[in-house]
Structures are given as structure tokens and as C-alpha cells.
Amino acid sequence: MSRLRGSAVVMTFGGLLLTLSVGHHVREIAALSTQLGPMIALFLDGSLSLGLIYAGYWLRQENLTPTTEWSVGIWTILGGLVGATIAGMTLVVEVIEGRPLIEPQFRVLVSAGGGALVLFTAGYYAARQQTLNHRYETLFNNTIQITGLLRLDGSIIEVNDTALEFGGLERDNVIDNQFDEISWWTHSEEVQERIQDAIAQARDGGFVRYETEARGADGLRTIEVSAKPVTDENGEVIQLIVAGYDITDKQRQREHLRVLHRLMRHNIRNDLMKLNGWTQMAATAVSREKRVSHANRVKNTLDSWEKITNDMKEIQYIVESETGQPDHEPPGELLPDIVESQQSKHPDAEISLTLDTPLAGRIPRYVTKAIIEAIDNAVAASTEETPTVGVTVSNPDNDWIRITIADDGPGIPPTEAAVLETGQESALMHGSALGIWKIRMAVRQAGGNISVDDLDSGTAIQFQLPSRGEQQQSLASV
């Protein structure tokens, strides 16, 4: 059995008023000597009643939601009751004043019908506007894009829930503020200036789209930003729409595929050619010394492949950790164990740890893979009899943790420094092994960035990582 609809309530109320009207005026015609007055009165209040019946029928054809229909029905009943109440109150006043009551039933019927029609109209347009607003909010908030509506001066009129969740922000702290001053962009002057330029171009009627880094609740993400104007009927720019689409995962996937393709095309292909040559030379070598030399070359190449295999396994671990819910721990608990383990691994080196205090926040456990790799590379590259590596952990603010690994070696080759900082290689620039990519990927996967600085004697690699607080960690594990 179908549920009663709001349109049926409107038609039923109109039918009730029509029945009362016909019954009242039929009795009047039978009691009075003239029929003209009752007929005119019947036409007036009967028309209002028929109007309500038609209004209910029309409402049913509008295909509104049941909730919206019921809202209009309630407004209609309320209008009828208000109209009848007002008419009744005027009759009470007339009784109190001692004046004769003239056609009280007719006045109540007309007031009830008129009030019902008036509030039916008001209720319909109010419900329609509410539906449009809800539809707008649904479309605005249910998109996976970061979306904002700005005034011409760049201040924020509204942003969707996706944008607030991305930045870990509250709406009250965003609305009416300048868009370029929100924490999404303030981590970098270059990024902030680019946003300002995009807003200015959109204000001048242009459309802008580009890729940049935005700072979210989980660190830096690669965002495709667009800005465009909203114009009125005269073509004048009245507002601006900005949107951002998170392409971090796609960008990382492209980067990983590019690296693996280059590894297969360059490193492994070249190694296979070398192995083929060295094997043939070992097979045809006359002296044992030459055969051993060629065999050692083959062994060293195969050992390097074993290192590549281990690196690929650790890269898979990093990816799978981030895809799930990575474990986060305070760096003050992770780093001492890492440094101690690395010191045991490299007994001829001096590896020290400096922890700034106070030190708050947490980092993903898989970032330790990058730290270990960076220390191993620093020790291996050193030409000193006792390589020196210093690990420093600081907390420049509550949102970021900085880990610096400084050594006294000859410095990182420019090609490898470029890989760490930008992730880009030209056809003639190759990271020496997957280890460099593992470092970059672990830090970038955690939402951080890497910088390489030349020191007076050595190099410093700096990891800047977003700090996940205790509350964020507990929410992530729910």
C-alpha cells in the first residue's frame, strides 16, 4: 500500500472546504427567498476550494520528492488554519462589541481557502528553493575535487567539504579569508605567488590550469589547479571559481613506471650485454688469472642485481604500507635504533645522532628505509679512513619534522642530487641505482620533500616530513 503523499493532503483539504461550502450554501438557498447572493458566495469560496484541488493535482505532476511534497502540504494546511483562525478572531471581536454576525461561515471558508492557497504558493517556492540549495550543496560537496568560490579580491565565499578535509581545516577559519593565504599554499613563496597570478588572470577573464604542490593534512600533494571567471548576463566577471584535482597517485605511478622502464632499458640491458661478453671472454681465456678476473666481473654484476631486487622489494613494502594504514612512530624512538644498527653495520665509520628538544609528532615507519639507504650511501661514498655521518632531527614547527643526514664525503653527483630533489632524469642522467629512487619515493610517499645542500666538506641531505600528531594517529587507526 502506497504512502499518503503531500499532494493528496492538499487535494483532500480542498475537497473538505468544497464540501463544507456546497453544504452551507445549499442550506442558504433553501432558507432564503433569493438565490443570487448564495450563488455568488458559492462561486467565491468554491473557486478557492477548487483551486486547492487543482493545486494538489498539479503538485503531483511536478515529480517532487515525498519530503518536498509533504512540506508543501503542511504549509497549505497551516495556511488554511491561520486564515480560519484570523476570521474566527474577527468574529469573536464583533461578538464582544455586540455587533451582529454577518455570514460567519462564509467568511471563515473564504479566509481558510485563501490562506491555504497563499501558503501553498509560498510553501512550494520555499521547498523548491530548498531543493535547489540542497542539490547545489550535494554537487558542490560530493565532488572529489577541491572547489572554492571566490570574490574578485580573492577572498573565499565558500569551499567544499573536500577542500576542508584535504587541509584538515574548519570552515569558519577559511570563509572570508584570502584564498592564497590558506595553509594549502603558504609552505612555499613560489607556490603562493603562482596562486596569486592564477587568481589575477581569472579576474581578467582568463582560464588558468597548471600543476603545483599543495600542503594538506597528510603533507605535500601534487595538485592540478584551475581558475576561471564567473560572468553575469553582460559578460562582466562577478566571481571566481578555483578547483584542484589531486593527481599525486597518478604522478607517482608515472614516475615509478618511468624509473622501472629506464632500469630495464638501460641498466639491465647493458648488464646483459656485459655478462655475455665477459662470459665468452672467460670461456676463451688462456690463463687462469684472466678467467678469474672475468668471473669476478660477472659475480659483481649479479650481486648488483641482488641489490636491485632487494630495493624493489623494499619499494613494494613502502607502496603497500602507504596504501593501507601506515604505522607512525615518534622519530625520537625510531632514530636511536637506526643509528645504533647502522653503527654496528659500519664499525669503521662514526655515525652520530642529534635530537632537538622538544620533539613532537610522528612519521611513517617506512621512512626508515630512506634514512638507512642515505646513511649507507654516505658511508660508501666517503674517501676518508673513518667516514663521519651526522643525523640531526629537529621540529621547526608542530607540522613538520626535519631529518638531516650530513657526511664528510666528496659530495653527491649532480645527477643523483637532481633525482632526489626533482625526480627527473634526462636521457644522459641516471640515478646510480634504485636506492636513490627508494629514498625519494619513501619521503615523497609520506608527503614530504628532499633538498640537497653542499657543505664546506661533504653534503647534507634534508628530509622534511609532515608530522602526524597523536590525535591524527588515533583517528587514522579507527
Secondary structure, 3 states (H helix, E strand, C coil): CCCCCHHHHHHHHHHHHHHHHHHHHHHHHHHCCCCHHHHHHHHHHHHHHHHHHHHHHHHHHCCCCHHHHHHHHHHHHHHHHHHHHHHHHHHHHHHHHCCCCCCHHHHHHHHHHHHHHHHHHHHHHHHHHHHHHHHHHHHHHCCCCEEEEECCCCEEEEECHHHHHHHCCCHHHCCCCEHHHCCCCCCCHHHHHHHHHHHHHHHCCCCEEEEEEEEECCEEEEEEEEEEEEECCCCCEEEEEEEEEECHHHHHHHHHHHHHHHHHHHHHHHHHHHHHHHHHHHHHCCCHHHHHHHHHHHHHHHHHHHHHHHHHHHHHHHHHHHHCCCCEECHHHHHHHHHHHHHHHCCCCEEEEEECCCCCCEEECCHHHHHHHHHHHHHHHCCCCCCEEEEEEEEEECCEEEEEEEECCCCCCHHHHHHHHHCCCCCCCCCCCHHHHHHHHHHHHCCCEEEEEEECCEEEEEEEEECECHHHHHHHCC
